[in-house]
Amino acid sequence: IEGVDGGTGPNAIPREASAVIVTSTERWPDVKKSLTACFEEMLRECPLEIAATLELVEDPSASLVESPFTVESAGKLLSLVEEAPHGVIEFEEGTDGELKTSCNLGVVRSTERNGESCAMVHVFPRSTSMEAMCSLGKDFTKLGEKFNAVNESNLCPFPGWEPDRNSELLKVVASACPVTSDPRIYTIHAGLECGTLMSRLLSVKECVSIGPTVKVRVAWGHHQLHRVK
């Protein structure tokens, strides 16, 4: 592996990824066949909501230069990505499937650290509970130690935001909702800016997030119909 580049931001669901793989001309047909088979197997095991494609581009002019990744380090990178906690981690107890803790594996990219080539895997944990966030951070530290990776925490921090069902502000907003007489009140990981605002503005005691109505989730090309804070 000479390079990897996947995802656009830590808080966005990755839309595409690419990798540069260097091999000899003689082995290329077998490598191409193997990559195609792996991609087809992935689609069978994990059906996607949108169409996914694999594009293999051959560059005969490329030379077998020294790769920034050894076979061992490339294997560690792939294993780390596979084992990293990703998606829904925990649901809120006593609710109808509302999220408590989740983690988005948003970016995997070749980069440099202290003048040496390496890869960066950016995960973005979110939770209503700071305790759950700290616990997830410890899991990532252990994962980093397992694969000789450095865990840099709080690169994009979002503090936990505990739901307050008895909030007076929530009652006012619900009664003023023009869309329906019975607005749906629930917890999703798209309004956690409230936790950031409340941690900075100490005089703010209550905060709610209205909207957004989003299609295709938080992904590239999503259609945002409205968003009010």
Backbone torsions as a table, in degrees:
resi	resn	phi	psi	omega
1	ILE	NA	123.5	179.7
2	GLU	-98.2	-23.9	-180.0
3	GLY	-171.8	151.9	176.3
4	VAL	-134.6	149.3	179.1
5	ASP	-155.9	105.2	-178.5
6	GLY	-139.2	138.7	177.6
7	GLY	84.4	161.6	-177.9
8	THR	-118.4	-26.0	-177.7
9	GLY	-160.8	154.1	-176.4
10	PRO	-64.4	-27.3	-176.6
11	ASN	-101.3	11.0	179.8
12	ALA	-115.9	140.5	176.0
13	ILE	-66.0	126.2	-176.7
14	PRO	-58.8	135.1	179.6
15	ARG	-96.3	-35.3	-177.7
16	GLU	-155.1	163.2	178.2
17	ALA	-150.8	154.3	178.6
18	SER	-140.0	157.5	177.4
19	ALA	-145.4	143.8	175.2
20	VAL	-102.8	118.7	-178.9
21	ILE	-117.1	124.8	-178.6
22	VAL	-102.4	127.8	178.1
23	THR	-147.5	169.5	179.2
24	SER	-77.1	158.0	179.4
25	THR	-59.5	-37.4	-178.2
26	GLU	-65.8	-34.4	-175.8
27	ARG	-88.9	-12.0	-174.2
28	TRP	-56.3	-45.1	179.4
29	PRO	-56.8	-40.7	179.5
30	ASP	-69.3	-39.6	178.7
31	VAL	-63.8	-44.2	179.6
32	LYS	-61.3	-43.3	179.0
33	LYS	-63.2	-41.7	-179.0
34	SER	-66.5	-43.5	179.5
35	LEU	-63.4	-42.1	179.1
36	THR	-63.6	-41.9	179.6
37	ALA	-64.2	-40.8	178.9
38	CYS	-64.4	-40.9	179.9
39	PHE	-65.1	-43.5	179.3
40	GLU	-64.8	-37.0	177.5
41	GLU	-66.2	-39.4	178.4
42	MET	-61.0	-42.3	180.0
43	LEU	-65.8	-34.5	178.4
44	ARG	-69.4	-39.4	-177.6
45	GLU	-78.9	-31.9	-176.1
46	CYS	-130.4	79.2	178.8
47	PRO	-57.9	134.8	-176.6
48	LEU	-102.0	153.9	178.9
49	GLU	-75.1	-24.3	179.4
50	ILE	-123.2	161.6	-177.7
51	ALA	-67.5	138.5	177.2
52	ALA	-122.3	141.3	-178.9
53	THR	-130.8	155.1	175.3
54	LEU	-119.7	124.3	179.3
55	GLU	-117.1	120.1	178.6
56	LEU	-108.0	119.9	-177.8
57	VAL	-114.2	120.9	-178.7
58	GLU	-91.0	136.4	177.9
59	ASP	-125.6	89.8	-177.2
60	PRO	-62.7	-19.8	-177.6
61	SER	-80.7	-10.3	-179.1
62	ALA	-66.5	147.8	179.8
63	SER	-114.5	155.1	-179.5
64	LEU	-80.9	74.6	177.6
65	VAL	-82.7	171.1	179.0
66	GLU	-66.6	121.7	-177.2
67	SER	-80.9	144.8	175.9
68	PRO	-67.1	-16.8	179.0
69	PHE	-113.0	130.0	170.3
70	THR	-82.3	170.5	176.6
71	VAL	-59.2	-39.1	-179.1
72	GLU	-67.9	-46.7	-177.6
73	SER	-69.4	-34.2	176.5
74	ALA	-64.8	-40.0	177.6
75	GLY	-64.0	-38.9	178.0
76	LYS	-65.2	-40.2	178.9
77	LEU	-61.7	-47.5	-179.7
78	LEU	-63.4	-40.8	179.7
79	SER	-66.8	-38.6	178.8
80	LEU	-62.9	-44.4	179.2
81	VAL	-63.0	-39.9	-179.6
82	GLU	-67.4	-36.4	-174.3
83	GLU	-92.2	-10.8	-177.8
84	ALA	-64.3	130.4	175.9
85	PRO	-56.5	129.6	-171.9
86	HIS	-152.5	136.3	-179.0
87	GLY	94.3	-150.5	179.7
88	VAL	-73.7	126.2	178.7
89	ILE	-99.6	-40.8	-174.9
90	GLU	-156.9	143.0	175.1
91	PHE	-100.7	156.6	176.4
92	GLU	-70.6	133.2	177.0
93	GLU	-69.1	142.4	176.8
94	GLY	75.9	15.2	177.9
95	THR	-121.9	168.2	179.6
96	ASP	-89.8	68.4	175.6
97	GLY	73.8	29.9	177.6
98	GLU	-83.8	143.5	-177.3
99	LEU	-70.3	142.3	168.9
100	LYS	-111.7	-50.7	-177.7
101	THR	-135.9	133.9	176.3
102	SER	-142.6	168.4	179.9
103	CYS	-148.2	130.8	179.4
104	ASN	-108.2	121.5	173.8
105	LEU	-87.4	93.9	-167.6
106	GLY	-95.2	-29.3	-173.0
107	VAL	-141.7	134.4	168.5
108	VAL	-131.5	120.6	-171.4
109	ARG	-149.8	142.3	172.1
110	SER	-71.6	138.2	-178.7
111	THR	-156.2	-164.5	177.4
112	GLU	-131.5	149.0	176.4
113	ARG	-140.6	119.8	-178.3
114	ASN	55.6	38.5	177.1
115	GLY	80.0	2.7	-179.9
116	GLU	-114.3	145.6	179.3
117	SER	-69.5	140.8	178.0
118	CYS	-160.0	-174.5	176.7
119	ALA	-125.1	146.4	179.0
120	MET	-114.2	126.4	176.1
121	VAL	-114.0	113.1	-175.3
122	HIS	-104.6	115.4	175.8
123	VAL	-110.8	149.4	-173.6
124	PHE	-127.9	92.9	179.9
125	PRO	-79.4	145.5	176.8
126	ARG	-142.0	145.8	-179.3
127	SER	-163.1	158.0	171.4
128	THR	-78.9	-11.6	-174.7
129	SER	-120.4	125.4	176.1
130	MET	-66.1	-32.3	177.9
131	GLU	-61.9	-42.1	178.2
132	ALA	-66.3	-37.0	178.0
133	MET	-63.1	-44.3	179.9
134	CYS	-64.3	-39.0	179.1
135	SER	-63.9	-41.4	178.7
136	LEU	-66.3	-36.9	177.3
137	GLY	-61.5	-38.5	177.1
138	LYS	-65.3	-36.7	177.8
139	ASP	-62.5	-39.9	179.6
140	PHE	-69.4	-34.7	176.8
141	THR	-62.6	-44.3	178.2
142	LYS	-64.2	-39.3	179.3
143	LEU	-64.7	-40.4	178.1
144	GLY	-63.3	-42.2	178.6
145	GLU	-62.9	-35.9	-179.0
146	LYS	-64.0	-37.3	-175.6
147	PHE	-111.3	19.9	176.8
148	ASN	58.0	42.6	178.6
149	ALA	-113.0	151.8	179.6
150	VAL	-94.7	127.9	179.3
151	ASN	-96.3	111.4	176.4
152	GLU	-102.6	106.7	-174.8
153	SER	-85.9	160.1	173.5
154	ASN	59.9	36.7	173.3
155	LEU	-72.0	-28.7	178.9
156	CYS	-142.0	69.4	-169.7
157	PRO	-73.6	135.4	170.6
158	PHE	-128.3	111.6	-179.1
159	PRO	-68.2	158.9	176.9
160	GLY	-66.6	153.8	-179.6
161	TRP	-135.9	102.1	-177.0
162	GLU	-72.1	129.1	177.2
163	PRO	-64.6	139.1	176.2
164	ASP	-124.0	94.3	-176.9
165	ARG	-67.8	-17.6	-178.7
166	ASN	-99.3	12.9	-179.2
167	SER	-61.6	130.5	177.5
168	GLU	-66.7	-37.2	178.0
169	LEU	-62.9	-39.5	178.3
170	LEU	-61.1	-41.1	179.5
171	LYS	-64.6	-41.1	179.4
172	VAL	-64.0	-45.8	-179.5
173	VAL	-63.8	-42.0	-179.8
174	ALA	-63.9	-40.2	-178.8
175	SER	-72.1	-24.2	-178.6
176	ALA	-93.8	-2.0	-176.4
177	CYS	-63.0	119.1	-177.5
178	PRO	-82.5	-10.8	-173.6
179	VAL	-76.3	-43.6	-176.9
180	THR	-153.3	155.5	179.3
181	SER	-76.5	-12.6	-179.1
182	ASP	-131.8	72.3	-176.8
183	PRO	-64.2	146.6	178.4
184	ARG	-81.9	122.9	180.0
185	ILE	-111.5	116.3	-177.1
186	TYR	-157.0	171.8	-176.2
187	THR	-105.2	124.2	172.7
188	ILE	-133.6	162.4	-179.3
189	HIS	-92.5	55.5	175.3
190	ALA	-133.6	0.6	179.8
191	GLY	-124.0	23.6	-174.1
192	LEU	-77.2	0.0	172.4
193	GLU	-60.4	-26.0	179.4
194	CYS	-58.9	-40.3	178.4
195	GLY	-62.4	-39.4	178.2
196	THR	-65.9	-44.7	179.9
197	LEU	-62.0	-44.3	-177.7
198	MET	-68.9	-28.3	178.5
199	SER	-75.0	-22.6	179.6
200	ARG	-95.2	-40.1	-178.0
201	LEU	-100.0	89.2	-171.5
202	LEU	-66.6	-19.9	178.9
203	SER	-76.8	-15.8	179.3
204	VAL	-82.7	117.5	-176.9
205	LYS	-101.1	-24.7	-179.5
206	GLU	-134.6	146.7	-176.9
207	CYS	-154.2	139.8	175.7
208	VAL	-132.1	157.7	177.0
209	SER	-117.2	125.8	-179.2
210	ILE	-106.4	123.5	-177.4
211	GLY	81.3	-166.5	-2.4
212	PRO	-88.3	162.4	169.0
213	THR	-93.9	108.9	-172.8
214	VAL	-124.3	136.3	171.6
215	LYS	-105.0	150.1	-178.3
216	VAL	66.3	18.2	175.5
217	ARG	58.1	-162.4	-178.6
218	VAL	-87.7	79.6	-177.0
219	ALA	-137.9	169.7	177.8
220	TRP	-58.8	133.8	176.6
221	GLY	79.6	14.3	-178.7
222	HIS	-70.6	155.5	-178.7
223	HIS	-104.6	110.3	-178.7
224	GLN	-97.0	115.7	-175.3
225	LEU	-84.8	-39.6	174.3
226	HIS	-160.2	153.8	177.6
227	ARG	-153.4	117.8	-179.6
228	VAL	-128.8	134.7	176.6
229	LYS	-121.3	NA	NA
